[in-house]
């Protein structure tokens, strides 16, 4: 049984320009090429393998013929083209509810549903407040 060697992550410092700024485009491309980010939606992936990978949600957009959900991309039911509403400036689609969209590839018009939720995490009580409540 073989052991899997861990792949070293791409270092941002390798993409510093002479003026000290970072070439973010080249850095992001290197992260995708190394399998640190999904080649479809650019979300971070656990355990990079050293070659381009696709996350499960992006694979579903291609492989699943049924209704699919994705947190960044929309799939056309006619031609299977996927895109980010942000890239096409479809900002209305980013609001909660039902939306009519047109595929930028084949012009097919269809409905998408957007669901938005928030979770608020509050800090623990300060030490003196906990002591007063216990006493």
C-alpha atoms as one frame of an Amber mdcrd trajectory, in Angstrom:
protein
   0.000   0.000   0.000   1.493   3.338  -1.045   1.689   6.460   1.026   0.471
   9.764  -0.268   3.025  12.531  -0.101   1.734  15.947   0.805   1.942  18.615
  -1.845   3.592  21.886  -0.920   1.294  24.885  -1.265   2.101  27.757  -3.593
   3.815  30.587  -1.727   2.590  34.134  -2.238   6.160  35.393  -1.798   7.083
  33.687  -5.080   4.800  36.162  -6.871   6.174  39.403  -5.442   7.019  42.044
  -8.013  10.138  44.222  -7.662   7.984  47.010  -6.176   6.800  44.656  -3.393
   3.259  44.190  -4.684   1.891  40.727  -5.507   0.947  39.514  -8.983  -2.437
  38.242  -7.787  -3.462  36.898 -11.197  -0.346  34.727 -11.528  -0.626  33.640
  -7.881  -4.253  32.545  -8.318  -3.415  30.668 -11.544  -0.620  28.841  -9.737
  -2.990  27.870  -6.897  -5.426  26.417  -9.464  -2.618  24.585 -11.289  -1.462
  23.083  -7.971  -4.985  21.958  -7.013  -5.315  24.392  -4.110  -8.313  26.094
  -5.739 -11.098  24.621  -7.889 -10.429  25.219 -11.568 -14.140  26.031 -12.055
 -15.192  28.319  -9.208 -11.811  29.083  -7.556 -12.909  27.995  -4.061 -10.196
  26.614  -1.805  -9.772  22.831  -1.848  -8.475  20.661   0.964  -5.462  18.471
   0.324  -4.093  19.712  -3.008  -2.732  16.957  -5.234  -0.304  19.004  -7.321
  -2.495  19.189 -10.425  -5.727  21.044 -11.353  -8.841  19.767  -9.557 -12.559
  20.459  -9.683 -14.680  20.671  -6.525 -17.709  18.427  -6.059 -20.171  21.256
  -6.666 -18.584  22.108 -10.018 -18.513  18.411 -10.977 -22.246  18.264 -10.216
 -22.869  21.163 -12.613 -21.381  19.015 -15.385 -22.400  15.483 -14.389 -25.786
  15.800 -12.635 -28.740  16.101 -15.028 -31.099  17.033 -12.185 -31.522  20.308
 -10.361 -28.200  21.392  -8.856 -27.065  24.014  -6.364 -23.829  25.969  -6.406
 -22.785  28.922  -4.283 -21.012  30.800  -7.102 -22.131  29.544 -10.506 -25.302
  29.140 -12.590 -25.790  26.323 -15.137 -27.864  26.684 -18.293 -30.318  23.759
 -18.578 -30.154  23.928 -22.387 -26.420  23.996 -23.192 -24.799  23.227 -19.772
 -22.700  26.420 -19.921 -21.839  27.685 -16.433 -21.031  31.225 -15.369 -20.783
  33.497 -12.360 -23.512  36.141 -12.147 -20.822  38.554 -10.931 -18.813  38.102
 -14.137 -21.835  38.985 -16.288 -22.963  41.758 -13.956 -26.223  39.888 -13.241
 -26.320  41.502  -9.804 -30.099  41.054  -9.430 -29.485  37.296  -9.303 -27.498
  37.865  -6.104 -30.689  38.927  -4.299 -32.916  36.407  -2.502 -35.750  35.007
  -4.649 -36.629  33.821  -8.157 -34.926  35.393 -11.172 -35.191  35.083 -14.936
 -31.764  34.860 -16.554 -30.488  34.443 -20.079 -27.542  32.169 -20.812 -24.600
  34.228 -22.119 -23.645  31.307 -24.380 -26.921  30.246 -26.070 -29.405  32.983
 -24.994 -31.758  30.382 -23.449 -33.958  32.077 -20.854 -34.734  30.243 -17.605
 -35.489  30.722 -13.900 -32.943  30.461 -11.097 -33.610  30.646  -7.395 -31.291
  32.421  -4.977 -31.287  31.640  -1.254 -29.371  33.801   1.183 -28.787  33.124
   4.882 -26.743  34.764   7.606 -25.294  33.393  10.810 -24.215  35.708  13.606
 -21.601  34.559  16.111 -21.406  36.629  19.302 -18.364  36.607  21.574 -18.336
  34.870  24.961 -19.347  36.867  27.992 -16.621  38.892  29.655 -15.101  37.280
  32.717 -16.616  39.679  35.306 -20.134  39.156  33.870 -19.771  35.368  34.170
 -18.634  35.675  37.804 -21.616  37.931  38.687 -24.067  35.459  37.165 -22.451
  32.516  39.004 -22.462  34.320  42.376
